[in-house]
Amino acid sequence: MLFYAKVLETTLLFTIFVLSVYLLSGLTGLFSLGHGAFITIGAYTAGLATTRFGLPIWIAMVLAIVVGMAAGLVIGIPTLKLRRDYFLLVTFGFGEMVRALLLWTAQLTGGAMGLAGIPYAAELPLIGVSTVVVLIFVANLKKTAFGRNCIAIRDDELAAQAMGVAVYAHKIRVFLLSAAIASYGGALLAFNMSFIEPNLFNWLESAKLIVIIFVGGINSVTGALITSILYYSFGEVFRFANVWRDVILAVLVILVIIFRTQGLFGSWELSPQWIKARFRRRAARAAGKGA
């Protein structure tokens, strides 16, 4: 039972990371290979705040979000005006820079040896509630005028700008929100693992988050959620076949590119309205059969 609880914790933590990237890639069409840097920043900020400075855990979590957003602001302001391919390269460099900085400041961060002794404070209830809150926030943000503007930017940036959408301002806000969620998830990860190291979340892991969103469907929060849960829970439960997880994901990417470019779930969203409509159709069929 303890094993499955741990699997669920890990799966939900990585689902928070996927949802943070969905804001950036799925909603706005920006792709970052350095998003793991924000997760690492959040983890190290929370870890250092508790182990080196003795701050309470809740203050450490708030500090992780603030530092993550500050880093997002520093990177986002000069780079979000660039074309998307250049933005991708800059974020890749940012991720590598954060890793190098952690290794260089070994006296504070522990360097390659990592940072140990972090309090174990993020258990399943906290992680579960955090995942639900982040999911509700992302799903509802998509429905707002701000979310629709972001989708317009994703589909055609020039057309959105011509229609009066403040493209650069929207990108900055989304980037900061995404960085805040990723940093908070990183803090939870640190308090769940009690040990972190510079290679905790490299560029390859960041790329996997984007691929999961692409496979699930960039128009579907539900697709990102379900694909993330299946991918990460499979890797934890079937450790002996962990290598096959990436093989299956690669095959799915190829199949999606060839047969279903909108992703496995397309634009479908699981919502209370969809559930009610489903029950109504079933009730109508049952009434028709009875008649």
Secondary structure, DSSP 8 states (H G I E B T S, - for coil): -HHHHHHHHHHHHHHHHHHHHIIIIIIT----S-HHHHHHHHHHHHHHHHHTS---HHHHHHHHHHHHHHHHHHHHHHHTTS-HHHHHHHHHHHHHHHHHHHHHTHHHH-GGG-EE-------HHHHHHHHHHHHHHHHHHHHSHHHHHHHHHHH-HHHHHHTT--HHHHHHHHHHHHHHHHHHHHHHHHHHHSEE-GGGS-HHHHHHHHHHHHHH-TT-HHHHHHHHHHHHHHHHHTGGGHHHHHHHHHHHHHHHHHH-TT-SSTT----HHHHHHHHHHHHHHHHHHH-
